[in-house]
Amino acid sequence: MNWQVISHSLPIFAQAFKLTLWLSFVGILGSLIVGALSSLIQYFKVPILSQLFTAYVELARNTPLLIQLFFLYYAFPVIGLKMSATTCGIIGLIFLGGAYMAEGFTGGFSGVNQTQIDNGKALGMNNLQLARYVVFPQGFALSMPALAANVIFLIKETSIFSVIAIPELTNTALDLIGMYYRSNEYLFVLVVAYAIILIPIILLLNLLERRVRYGTFGD
């Protein structure tokens, strides 16, 4: 293990680290929005949209992110829709993540007591009001374990972006190994970089999960 090699590579990995964080943040935020919207539409069985989002969830969850990225990056330009690699990566992560988040939200929403839904309807609430004041607040708390697992999953999935040459952590490590043949050093930095990202997020999500659960159920 040559520590001088590691030291010289740190500025390059720092840029890749920032890009990985940014891609993860945008992808996860978009996934949460798409997932919540998809799950609520399915929960309230909105005509036509419910069937469309069900098909989307099944398609996204049953195809690999690698294939989705290849389709976005190589197939879309054929029909005149050319996007940068970064844009393709974000769209692909949101497409995949939105489906997984939708399933997580669905599990939480299904745990909301039907009596509360009936009471809301008796008070004259429409579906939008039920979603905002009854279903989503309680369902979100119940969904936290699944959502937290999906967040970690999506951060790790950014490593797939190396196939379309996005200079995130994995791509950077592979490039440096290809140029300088120092596998041990660069893989060590790669592992440490992912640990620096994931361990604090895991601890934060565990804390948030406990706080939400205790706040909701008084446990």
N, C-alpha and C positions, 0 to 999 in steps of 0.2 A: 504494500500500500504506500504510494508516494503522495505525501501530503502537499508537496509543492504543486503537483499536477492538480490536485483538488482545489488548492488556493487559487490557481490561475483560472480555473473553470467557473468559480463562484459568480463573477459578474454576468457571465452568459446565462447561468442557471437562474440568477436573480430576475432577469428579464422574462425567462420562461415561467418562473414562479408567479410573477405578476399577471402574465397572460392567462395562466391556468386558473388563477383565482378569479379573474374577470370573466372568463368563459363560464366557469362554474356558477358564479353569481347570476349572470344574465340567464343562463340555461335553467337554473333552479327556480328563479323568480318567474320566468315564463312558464315553466312546467307547473308550478303551483297555480297560476292563473288559469291555464288551460285545463288542468286537472279539476279544479274546483268548479269551473263553468261546465265542463263535460259531465261531472258527477251530479250537479244540481239539475241539469237538463234531463239526465236519465232518471233521477229520483222523482221528479215531478212528471215524467213521461210526456214531455212536450212533443206533440205530433211532428213527425218527419225528422226533426232535429235529434230526437232521442235515438232513432234508428241509425242516423248518420254517425252520431258520436259513439254508439255501440260498435259500429263497424270500424271506426277509427281506432278505438281502444284495442280491439282484437287484432287489427292489422299491425299496429305499432308494437304491441307486446309480443307478437309472434314472428317478428322479423328482426334480425340482428342490426345493431347500430351501424356496423361495418357496411352492410348492404344498403342501408338507408343513405349513408354518406356517399357511397359510390353513385347511387342513383341521383342524388342532388348535384354532385360535383361533375359527373360525366354525362348523365342522360339529359339533364335540363338544358345545357348549352345546345344540344341538338335541336331543341324546339325554340331556341332563341332566348332562353332564360339563363343567362350567365351570371354567376355570383362568385364573390371571393371565397377563398377557402374558409376564412373565419366566419363569414355569414352562413355558409353551408354547415359548418360545425355547430353554430348556435341553433339554427333551425332544426338540425338533426337531433340535438340534445333535447330541445323543447318538444319535438314530435314524439320521441321515445319517452321522455320524462313525464310529459303530460298524461300519457296513457297509464303509467304506473301510479302517478299521483291521483288520477281519477279513481283507480281501484282502491287506493288508500282512503280517499274521501268517502267513497261509497260504503266501505265497511263502517266508517264512523257515522255517516248519516243514517244508515240502517239501524243504528243503535238508539236513535232518538225515539223517545216514548211516543207511540201513536196517539195517546190521550192528549199530549200537548199540541200535536198537529190539529186534532179535532177541536180543541179549545180555541186555537188560533182562528180556525175557520168560523167557529161560532161567533167570534168577535168581529168577523167581517174582514179578516186579512186575506189578501190575494196571495198568489204563489210567490211573488217577489218579496212581499213583506214576511211571509213565512220563512223563506230562505234566509232573509237578512236577520230576523229577530229570534227565530226559533231553531231552525235546522242547522244553519252554518255555525253559530257559536258553540252549540253543544257537540255537533258532529266533528268540529275541528279538534276539540279536546280529545274525543274518542279516537280520532285518526292519528294523533301525534306519534305513536310508536311506528306505524307504517310510513308516515311521512318522513320521519327521522331516518329510517332505514333507506328510503328512496334518495334522500339528500346525499348520504354517503355513497350509495351506488352510482349516482350521477357524477359526483366528483371523480370517482375512479374511472368512469367511462370516458372522461376527457382524454385518457391515454390513447383511445382509438383514433383521435384526431391526427395522430402521426401519419396515418395512411393517406391523408390529403395534404400533407406537408405544412400543417399548422405548427409553428415553433413553440409548442408547449413543452412540458417537462420531459415526457417520454421521447418525443421527436428530437429534442435537444441532446439528450443522452445518447440516442442512437447515432446522431450525426457526429458527435464528438468521438464516439467509439470507432465509427467508420474512418475518421480522419487520423486518429492518434493511437488506436488499438490499446487503449487503457480501460478495459472493461471493468475491472474491480473498482477503480477510483470513481468512474462516472456512474456506475450502477449504485455505488454506495451513496453518492450525493443524491441520486434519484430517489432512493428509499428514504433518506433523511428528509428530503423536501416534501414528499407525500406525508410522512409522519408529522411534520410541522403543520401541514394543512389539516390533516384528518383528526389527529388526537384532540386538539382544542375544540374542534367542531363537535366531535363525539361527546366530549364532556359537557359542552354547552347544551347540546340537544338533550342529553340525559337530564340535566338540571331543568331545562324548560319543560320536558315531559312530566317530571315530578311536580313542578309548580302548577302546571295546567291541571294535572289530575287532582292534586290536593285542593286547588281552588274551586274545582268543579264539584267534587264529590265530598269534600270535607274529610278526607281520609287522613 
